[in-house]
Amino acid sequence: DPVLGPALDEGRRSEAMSKRTLGDANDMAAGNMRAPNRFKTLAEAGGRLLAAPEGARIAVVEMGGWDTHFAQANRLARNLELFAEGIVALKDALGPAWSRTVVVAATEFGRTVRANGSGGTDHGTAGAAFLIGGALAGKRVLGKWPGLGRTALFENRDLAPAIDMRALFKTALRDHLAIAPSALDVSVFPGSGAAAPLTTRLTRA
């Protein structure tokens, strides 16, 4: 297949490269994602894979532990610390390639604004995303802050969404990988024409 064939070949090459660079991929993926240093280990391994001359151009790394239904203050502080350590490990592993890197750190869902009876928060609507990397034109906050007033909350419980997450990913793919908007609307996120990329450019000129 002229479209899927090259993608399959690239996937097979990436798999072979990851096994040579990281060791057994199954061993790397096994275990509790919430265990301390797991994200740091995966981020460092992903950095080595991306930095390799014939390595992948895109990697996805998952970090668990964000479902803070109880004791959120302590759990969230520790998770943010582990997240920061992982990003530093990724940067160090990438070396010079960090200057050409964009990281999009996004969550699947947000949390409620108000705490529950267990000192935590429950599943909410809007979340947060961090854009990190040497290729970024950074030190900015994107989007509009909707506020936490009663009338500003979504359904009187959640932070109101300000940016469609697909729009954020589209902006990163447009600016960093030069993917055409038409391909983003049809192939990357099918039927997402209403979620237009941001007018702001994310990467350095």
Secondary structure as the mmCIF struct_conf table of DSSP 4:
data_model
#
loop_
_struct_conf.conf_type_id
_struct_conf.id
_struct_conf.beg_label_comp_id
_struct_conf.beg_label_asym_id
_struct_conf.beg_label_seq_id
_struct_conf.end_label_comp_id
_struct_conf.end_label_asym_id
_struct_conf.end_label_seq_id
TURN_TY1_P TURN_TY1_P1 PRO A 2 VAL A 3
HELX_RH_AL_P HELX_RH_AL_P1 LEU A 4 LEU A 22
BEND BEND1 GLY A 23 GLY A 23
HELX_RH_AL_P HELX_RH_AL_P2 ALA A 25 ALA A 29
BEND BEND2 GLY A 31 GLY A 31
TURN_TY1_P TURN_TY1_P2 MET A 33 ARG A 34
BEND BEND3 ALA A 35 ALA A 35
TURN_TY1_P TURN_TY1_P3 PRO A 36 ASN A 37
HELX_RH_AL_P HELX_RH_AL_P3 ARG A 38 ALA A 51
BEND BEND4 ALA A 52 ALA A 52
TURN_TY1_P TURN_TY1_P4 PRO A 53 GLU A 54
BEND BEND5 GLY A 55 GLY A 55
BEND BEND6 ARG A 57 ARG A 57
BEND BEND7 HIS A 69 HIS A 69
STRN STRN1 PHE A 70 PHE A 70
HELX_RH_AL_P HELX_RH_AL_P4 GLN A 72 LEU A 94
HELX_RH_3T_P HELX_RH_3T_P1 GLY A 95 ARG A 100
STRN STRN2 VAL A 103 ALA A 106
BEND BEND8 GLU A 108 GLU A 108
STRN STRN3 GLY A 110 ARG A 111
STRN STRN4 THR A 112 THR A 112
BEND BEND9 VAL A 113 ARG A 114
TURN_TY1_P TURN_TY1_P5 GLY A 117 SER A 118
STRN STRN5 GLY A 119 GLY A 119
BEND BEND10 GLY A 120 GLY A 120
STRN STRN6 HIS A 123 GLY A 124
BEND BEND11 THR A 125 THR A 125
STRN STRN7 ALA A 129 ILE A 132
BEND BEND12 GLY A 133 GLY A 133
TURN_TY1_P TURN_TY1_P6 GLY A 134 ALA A 135
STRN STRN8 LEU A 136 LEU A 136
BEND BEND13 LYS A 139 LYS A 139
BEND BEND14 GLY A 143 GLY A 143
BEND BEND15 LEU A 148 GLY A 149
HELX_RH_3T_P HELX_RH_3T_P2 ARG A 150 ALA A 152
BEND BEND16 LEU A 153 LEU A 153
STRN STRN9 PHE A 154 PHE A 154
TURN_TY1_P TURN_TY1_P7 GLU A 155 ARG A 157
STRN STRN10 ASP A 158 ASP A 158
HELX_LH_PP_P HELX_LH_PP_P1 LEU A 159 PRO A 161
BEND BEND17 ILE A 163 ILE A 163
HELX_RH_AL_P HELX_RH_AL_P5 MET A 165 LEU A 177
HELX_RH_AL_P HELX_RH_AL_P6 PRO A 181 ALA A 183
HELX_RH_PI_P HELX_RH_PI_P1 LEU A 184 VAL A 188
BEND BEND18 PHE A 189 PHE A 189
TURN_TY1_P TURN_TY1_P8 PRO A 190 GLY A 191
TURN_TY1_P TURN_TY1_P9 GLY A 193 ALA A 194
BEND BEND19 ALA A 195 ALA A 195
HELX_LH_PP_P HELX_LH_PP_P2 ALA A 196 LEU A 198
BEND BEND20 THR A 199 THR A 200
STRN STRN11 THR A 203 THR A 203
#
